[in-house]
Amino acid sequence: MGKITFDKVIIEADFLKSETMLFDKGNISIIKYFDFDHTTFDANNQDLLNGISGQSIIYCIWTGISPNNFSPKYIGHAGNKISRQRIRAHLTKKNEATGAQLDKIKEVLKQKKCIGISIITIEPPYMRKALEDWLIDKHSEILEWNAIGRRPQTKQTHNNNSTSIEQ
């Protein structure tokens, strides 16, 4: 059996740059809805959709009472042929077969909170899944909406003066 070892230092240097860009609050686009109605997304966010059309992307969905207190909720990726539709699936209309976050988005809008998204394009496109996996694993404690790829949550139990970690 052969073995290939990739240069972790070089790969993770690029992953760290990507992480910095994705989590930079200055890179968040505020999603515009009229009267907190998710069905108004398309009419109000064409610049965003046109900007990602045909791009391989990694994205982070943010929510908060206002843009000043956004917190990251979900990281995902999409290939160049579906990037526009994937973002629409999360933010306005989804096919039931997808794992889109639309139900959570509707709940956030019902609470009259703000939604934002940060997006980075990825070259070469085949690296987006590896980057997504790395980011979700690294930030699983804050990415409440990412059910797949999260680290098992640990909890401490106290038992007769001893502490143990359970998964």
C-alpha positions in Angstrom: 0.0 0.0 0.0 1.3 3.4 -0.9 1.1 6.5 1.2 0.8 10.2 0.3 1.3 12.9 3.0 0.1 16.4 2.1 1.9 19.4 3.5 -0.3 20.3 6.5 1.6 23.5 7.1 0.9 24.9 3.6 -2.7 23.7 3.5 -3.5 25.1 6.9 -1.9 28.4 6.1 -4.4 28.9 3.3 -7.2 27.5 5.5 -6.3 30.1 8.2 -6.5 32.9 5.6 -9.9 31.7 4.6 -11.0 31.5 8.2 -9.9 35.0 8.8 -11.8 36.3 5.8 -15.0 34.3 6.5 -15.2 35.4 10.2 -14.3 39.0 9.5 -17.4 40.9 10.4 -16.5 43.6 7.9 -17.1 41.0 5.2 -20.7 40.3 6.2 -23.4 41.3 3.7 -26.7 42.1 5.5 -29.6 40.2 4.0 -32.4 42.5 3.0 -36.0 41.4 3.6 -39.1 43.6 3.5 -41.0 43.4 6.7 -39.1 40.3 7.9 -40.8 38.3 5.1 -38.5 35.5 3.7 -40.3 35.6 0.4 -39.0 39.1 -0.4 -35.3 37.8 -0.5 -35.0 37.6 -4.3 -36.4 41.1 -4.9 -34.0 42.7 -2.4 -30.7 40.7 -2.8 -30.0 40.5 -6.5 -26.5 42.0 -6.2 -25.5 39.3 -3.7 -26.9 36.5 -5.9 -25.3 37.9 -9.1 -22.0 38.2 -7.3 -21.9 34.5 -6.4 -23.4 33.2 -9.6 -20.9 30.7 -11.2 -18.5 30.8 -8.2 -17.4 28.0 -5.9 -18.0 29.3 -2.5 -17.8 28.8 1.3 -20.3 30.8 3.3 -21.2 31.6 6.8 -24.7 32.6 7.9 -24.9 35.0 10.8 -27.8 36.2 13.0 -28.3 38.8 15.7 -30.6 41.4 17.2 -28.6 43.9 15.0 -25.6 43.7 12.7 -23.5 44.9 15.6 -24.0 41.7 17.5 -24.0 39.1 14.7 -22.8 35.6 15.7 -22.0 32.8 13.2 -24.6 30.0 13.0 -23.8 27.9 9.9 -21.1 27.2 7.5 -21.7 25.6 4.1 -20.2 25.3 0.6 -21.5 25.2 -2.9 -20.1 24.5 -6.3 -20.1 27.0 -9.1 -23.2 25.4 -10.8 -25.4 25.7 -7.7 -24.0 28.5 -5.6 -26.9 30.9 -6.3 -29.6 28.3 -5.8 -27.9 27.0 -2.6 -28.0 30.5 -1.0 -31.6 30.9 -2.1 -32.4 27.5 -0.5 -31.2 28.8 2.9 -32.7 32.3 2.7 -36.0 32.1 0.8 -37.1 28.9 -0.8 -35.9 25.3 -0.4 -36.4 21.9 -1.9 -37.4 19.6 1.0 -34.6 17.2 -0.1 -31.9 19.6 0.9 -30.4 20.3 4.3 -31.1 24.0 3.9 -31.5 26.2 7.0 -34.7 28.0 5.8 -36.8 26.9 8.8 -34.3 28.4 11.2 -34.1 31.6 9.0 -37.9 31.9 9.2 -37.7 31.6 13.0 -35.0 34.3 13.2 -37.2 36.6 11.0 -40.2 35.9 13.1 -38.2 37.2 16.1 -37.4 40.3 14.1 -33.7 39.7 14.1 -31.1 40.4 11.4 -29.4 37.9 9.1 -26.1 38.3 7.4 -23.8 36.2 5.2 -20.1 36.2 4.6 -18.9 34.5 1.4 -15.5 33.6 0.0 -14.8 32.1 -3.4 -12.5 29.0 -3.4 -9.9 28.0 -6.0 -9.5 25.3 -6.8 -13.1 24.4 -6.3 -12.4 20.8 -5.0 -10.8 22.3 -1.8 -14.1 23.8 -0.6 -15.4 20.6 1.1 -12.1 20.0 2.9 -12.1 23.7 4.1 -15.7 23.4 5.2 -15.0 20.3 7.2 -12.0 21.9 8.8 -13.9 25.1 9.7 -16.9 23.2 11.1 -14.7 21.0 13.2 -12.7 23.9 14.5 -15.8 26.1 15.3 -18.4 23.4 16.2 -19.0 24.9 19.6 -20.5 28.1 18.1 -22.0 26.8 14.8 -25.3 25.9 16.3 -27.0 25.0 13.0 -24.3 22.7 11.6 -25.5 19.3 12.7 -23.1 17.3 10.4 -19.4 17.6 11.1 -19.6 18.9 14.6 -17.4 17.5 17.3 -19.2 15.5 19.9 -20.1 17.8 22.7 -18.5 16.9 26.0 -20.0 17.4 29.4 -18.4 17.1 32.8 -20.0 14.9 35.4 -19.1 15.1 39.1 -19.2 11.8 40.9 -17.9 11.5 44.5 -15.1 14.1 44.3 -14.0 13.0 40.8 -14.6 14.6 37.5 -15.1 12.7 34.2 -15.8 13.8 30.7 -18.7 12.1 28.8 -19.5 12.2 25.1 
